[in-house]
Amino acid sequence: MSHENHQKLLALLHECIVACNHCFDACLQEDNVEMMAPCIRLDRECADICGYLEAAITRNSPYIKELAAVCAKICHDCGLECNKHEHDHCKKCADACFKCEEACKSIA
């Protein structure tokens, strides 16, 4: 697979990384940071796997399908966790995660 064939996925991965990093940072500023701990943890996991998959695609890794499956699972879990919270940053992150999840599933 050539990375030129995955431009939409690459864009969604990048959007998800940005949304998760923003959510992570904003969650750390919330009044009850302890309550946000699962969200913070999943934001990090999700941003990291999205970044790794993005890099794997651009170097034409032979593990793109397997990584995409794992990425879809983590995006799904992060989206579910973020949806538990009413904060705008969490809702935007959930939206980005679910879009990225679907794109990852399409190549997994």
N, C-alpha and C positions, 0 to 999 in steps of 0.2 A: 504494500500500500504506500502510495506516495502522499506526502503531506499536502500536496496541492489538491488532492481529492477530499481533504478533510477541513477545508477552510471554515465552514459553518461550525463544526465541532470545536475547532481551535478558538474561534471567537467566543463560543459559549463557555468553554473551559476558562478562558481569560476573564470573562464577565463573572463567572462563579468565584474565581480566585479573589477578584476585587471585592465582590459582595461579602464573601466570608471574612476577608481581612478587615473590612469596614465593620462588620457585625462583631467580630472578635474585639476590636478596639472599643467600640461603643458599649458592648456588654461590660467591659472592665470599668466603665464610667457609671454604670447603673448603681442605684442605692443598695440593692441587695445582690452583691456580686456572687455570694455563695449560691443563691438560687439560680444564677446564670451559669454556673460551672459546667453543667452538661452541654449547654449551648456553646460556650467558649471552647470546650474540648473538641466538639464536633466541627466547629468552624475551622480549627487548626487542622484536623484530620482531612477535612474536605479540601481546603486550600492546598494542602500538601499533595494529596493524590491527584488533584486537578493539574497542579504544576508538573508533577512527574509524568502524567499522561501526555500533557502538552509537549514536554521535552521528548518523550518516547516517540510521539507521532512525527516530530520534526526530524528525528534521526532515523526514521523508518525501522523502529524496533520490531523484532519478530513477535513481541508479546503484546502488541497493541490490543488485540481482542480480549485477552485475559485481563489486562490492565483496565480496559474500558468497562468490563463486567464489575470489577472491584470498585471502580470509580462510581459507577451507577448506584451501587449499594450504599456507598458512603454518602453520596449526594442525596439519596433518598432519606437516609437516616438523619442527615443534617437538616434537610427540609422539614421533616416531621418535627424535630426538636424546635427549630426556629418558629414553626407555626404555633407552638404552645404559648408563645409570648406575644404580647400586644404591641411591642415596640416596633416602630416603623422600620428600623434597620433589620430587625428579625424577619419581618414580613417580606422585605425586599430580598433578603438573603434566601429565604425559603423559595421564592419565585425563581431566582437564579439557579438554585440547586435542582429544582424539579425540571426546569428546561434542560439543564446539563445532563441530568439523569436520563431523560428521554433520548437525547442525542447520543449518549454513551451506549444505551441499549441498542440503538440502531446499528452499531458496528460490533457489538459484543457477540 
